[in-house]
Amino acid sequence: MLINDDWHSFLDDEFKKDYFMKLNVFIEKEYKTKTIYPNYKDIFRAFNLLSPNKVKVVIIGQDPYHGLNQANGLAFSVSNECKIPPSLKNIFKELVDDIGCKAPKYGNLEQWSRNGVLLINSVLTVEQAKPNSHKNIGWEIFTDSVIKKLSSEFENIVFILWGNPSQKKSSLINENNHLILKAPHPSPLSSYRGFFGSKPFSQTNEYLNLCGRKEIDWCL
């Protein structure tokens, strides 16, 4: 699997563990025999767009989109040619209400990544049309270790946790050294229970400013 040198060094111990070697063998076979998303080269795209020491914000999703051409390796993000999914539409609605950005026309969040936002799902791959098909094969162990290591190695990162599964990750984060923002998931089923009005974007930039870090340009 393709990950840049900075992350390879940062996570070197993890890649040598038995569970990851087994995961790697499983994933290689899946891509050869089934339709798996995202494209193989994009499995670690969220990581490859920024180095560990450039991470200012971590947004944690659950599982890649499982439709044709949707998943592009970044949580909540879709390729430019795709219709914007319902959860992302709600994220954009909050973005407009929170800091006054114009509503984005496309769902590609690559610019956020280049600004210092690590957009990772708990599970990094999925079989076409089968949501959660790669759950509990080892990805969660890997992504939990990423969160834990970022928390322990750095300071003043904002962890944005939307929905109950992501909020459980708060136990991996040292809240004395970082900001944890929790809210309901932006999906249409839960967005009106407190996601709207949660102001994650302005709260993130206020914290980064207080810590002497450059704020994120959230407008796409």
Secondary structure, 3 states (H helix, E strand, C coil): CCCCHHHHHHCHHHHCCHHHHHHHHHHHHHHHHCCEECCHHHCCHHHHCCCHHHCCEEEEECCCCCCCCCECCCCCCECCCCCCCHHHHHHHHHHHHHHCCCCCCCCCCHHHHHCCEEEEECCCCEECCECCCCCCCCHHHHHHHHHHHHHHHCCCCEEEEECHHHHHHHHHCCCCCCEEEEECCCCCCCHHHCCCCCCHHHHHHHHHHHCCCCCCCCCC
